[in-house]
């Protein structure tokens, strides 16, 4: 009897789902979206962007008459809400909400939308980008502070100048090129790749993912529970702290340092420091501290 009731309940549920899909398809049709809104205030110093289920491109433009916000792609009219571009004082607000953010709905269509922000090229006081499920691309941006956060999606930033940049993603890879300033990145699941970063400081934390930093100079701190850490630099001139629970740590330097102190620890793995040392070591006065720790993995520091 219980099995029959269970099967009946399942059958009724499936009928309801199929009916909802048919009804939704008949009432909502895919449409092309090409909505453009100008940016008119040339005195904008701060930008705040809050969207979901839409990819984001942030591009600097040289002239004010090119400044605009575009929403392009395909979607369903009934799923796109509150696309808004507002200029209040010296702050530009861009927002877009979609029904796809709901935890459960009978909306089975995922829109293919892209939000493009063509902002005047200048130094901003602050830029904040927050998204729910989006890939994010930011190019040629100058801002004293940058805050970028996405729950799910890949992030790519290029040619960025800032005093302080914070980047957080729950699930997604992060790719950074030609970045400056004090930078902090946090991701629960995803790889981090950085190329050409003459930074004041760089902090990277990931729960599951590899960390690869190439052509980086500055104070460096990395931590990953599961993943490898690779650091490539012209010379070790500032402190480095690298930690991973399960993974290898490797540092390549063009010059062998003359004033450095190594504190290394591995529970299961080998240690090789410039093919000379197999454990903690001090070179010169040991002014610059390098701390490297892994529970399961090798630690290697070599010349390129």
SVG drawing of the C-alpha trace seen along z (x, -y; Angstrom):
<svg xmlns="http://www.w3.org/2000/svg" viewBox="-2 -66 78 68">
<polyline fill="none" stroke="black" stroke-width="0.4" points="0.0,0.0 2.8,-2.4 4.7,-1.6 1.5,-2.3 1.0,-5.7 4.7,-6.6 4.4,-5.7 1.2,-7.7 2.8,-10.8 5.8,-10.5 3.6,-10.2 1.6,-13.3 4.8,-15.2 6.1,-14.3 2.8,-15.3 3.0,-18.7 6.5,-19.3 5.7,-18.4 2.6,-20.7 4.7,-23.5 7.3,-23.2 4.6,-23.1 2.9,-26.1 6.1,-28.0 7.2,-27.3 3.8,-28.6 3.8,-31.8 7.5,-32.7 9.5,-33.0 13.2,-33.6 13.9,-37.2 17.0,-39.1 18.0,-41.8 20.1,-44.8 19.6,-47.5 22.0,-50.5 22.1,-53.2 24.5,-56.1 26.8,-57.2 26.4,-61.0 28.1,-62.2 31.8,-62.8 32.5,-63.4 31.8,-59.8 34.4,-58.6 32.8,-55.4 31.1,-52.5 28.9,-49.7 27.7,-46.8 25.3,-44.1 24.0,-41.4 23.2,-37.8 23.1,-35.1 24.8,-37.5 28.4,-37.7 30.1,-41.0 32.7,-42.9 34.2,-46.0 36.1,-48.0 37.7,-51.4 37.2,-53.8 39.2,-57.0 36.3,-59.4 33.2,-60.3 31.0,-60.0 31.8,-56.3 30.8,-55.7 27.7,-53.5 26.2,-50.3 25.0,-47.6 22.9,-44.5 23.1,-42.2 22.3,-38.5 19.2,-36.4 16.7,-35.9 13.1,-35.7 11.3,-38.9 9.6,-37.6 12.9,-36.5 14.8,-39.8 14.0,-42.4 15.3,-45.7 18.0,-46.5 19.0,-49.8 21.7,-52.3 21.6,-55.2 24.0,-58.2 23.7,-59.5 26.2,-62.2 29.6,-60.9 28.5,-57.2 27.4,-55.0 25.0,-52.2 24.4,-49.3 22.0,-46.5 20.3,-43.5 18.2,-40.8 16.9,-37.6 14.4,-34.9 17.1,-32.3 18.6,-33.3 15.7,-31.6 16.6,-28.4 13.7,-26.6 11.4,-27.6 9.9,-26.1 12.0,-28.4 14.2,-25.9 15.6,-28.5 19.0,-30.0 19.6,-33.3 22.7,-34.0 23.3,-37.6 26.3,-39.8 26.5,-43.1 29.1,-45.5 30.2,-48.5 32.2,-51.0 33.6,-53.3 35.6,-56.5 39.3,-55.8 40.6,-57.5 41.5,-56.9 38.4,-56.0 38.1,-56.1 36.3,-52.7 34.9,-50.0 32.7,-47.2 31.4,-44.3 29.1,-41.7 27.5,-38.8 25.6,-35.6 26.5,-33.4 28.7,-35.2 31.9,-35.2 33.7,-38.5 36.2,-40.2 37.8,-43.5 40.3,-45.3 42.4,-48.5 41.0,-49.7 42.5,-52.2 40.9,-52.6 42.2,-53.2 40.1,-50.2 38.6,-47.4 36.2,-44.8 35.1,-41.9 32.9,-39.1 31.1,-36.2 29.5,-33.1 30.0,-31.0 32.0,-32.0 35.5,-32.5 37.2,-35.9 39.8,-37.5 41.4,-40.8 44.0,-42.5 46.0,-45.8 44.8,-46.8 46.3,-49.5 45.0,-49.9 46.1,-50.6 44.0,-47.7 42.2,-44.9 40.1,-42.2 38.8,-39.3 36.5,-36.5 34.8,-33.7 33.1,-30.6 33.6,-28.4 35.6,-29.5 39.1,-30.0 40.9,-33.3 43.3,-34.7 45.2,-37.9 47.7,-39.7 49.6,-43.0 48.3,-43.9 49.6,-46.2 48.9,-47.2 48.0,-45.2 46.0,-42.2 44.0,-39.6 42.3,-36.7 40.0,-34.0 38.4,-31.1 36.8,-28.0 37.2,-25.9 39.3,-27.0 42.8,-27.6 44.6,-30.9 47.0,-32.1 48.9,-35.4 51.3,-36.8 53.4,-39.9 52.5,-41.3 54.9,-43.9 52.8,-44.2 53.1,-45.7 51.7,-42.5 49.8,-39.4 47.7,-37.1 46.1,-34.0 43.8,-31.5 42.0,-28.6 40.4,-25.6 40.8,-23.4 43.0,-24.6 46.5,-25.3 48.2,-28.6 50.6,-29.7 52.3,-33.1 54.6,-34.0 56.8,-37.2 55.7,-38.4 57.6,-40.6 56.5,-41.7 55.5,-40.3 53.7,-37.0 51.4,-34.8 49.7,-31.6 47.5,-29.0 45.7,-26.0 44.2,-22.9 44.6,-20.8 46.7,-22.0 50.2,-22.9 51.9,-26.3 54.3,-27.7 56.0,-31.0 58.3,-32.5 60.2,-35.8 63.2,-37.8 64.6,-37.8 63.5,-37.0 63.6,-40.4 60.6,-40.2 59.1,-37.6 57.2,-34.6 54.8,-32.4 53.5,-29.3 51.4,-26.6 49.5,-23.7 48.0,-20.6 48.4,-18.4 50.5,-19.6 54.0,-20.6 55.6,-24.0 58.1,-25.3 59.8,-28.7 62.0,-29.7 64.2,-32.8 66.5,-34.3 69.0,-35.2 70.1,-33.2 69.4,-35.3 72.3,-36.6 70.3,-37.5 67.6,-35.0 66.3,-32.6 64.4,-29.5 61.9,-27.8 60.6,-24.7 58.4,-21.8 57.0,-18.7 55.5,-15.6 55.7,-13.5 58.0,-14.9 61.5,-16.1 63.1,-19.5 65.6,-21.0 66.9,-24.5 69.1,-25.6 70.6,-22.1 72.4,-22.9 70.1,-22.5 67.6,-19.9 66.2,-21.6 66.0,-25.0 68.8,-27.3 70.2,-30.8 72.0,-32.6 73.9,-35.8 72.2,-37.7 68.9,-35.9 66.9,-39.2 64.3,-38.0 62.1,-35.2 60.8,-32.4 58.3,-30.0 57.2,-27.0 55.0,-24.2 53.2,-21.2 51.9,-18.1 52.1,-16.0 54.3,-17.2 57.8,-18.4 59.4,-21.8 61.7,-23.1 63.5,-26.4 65.8,-26.7 67.4,-29.2 65.8,-29.5"/>
</svg>
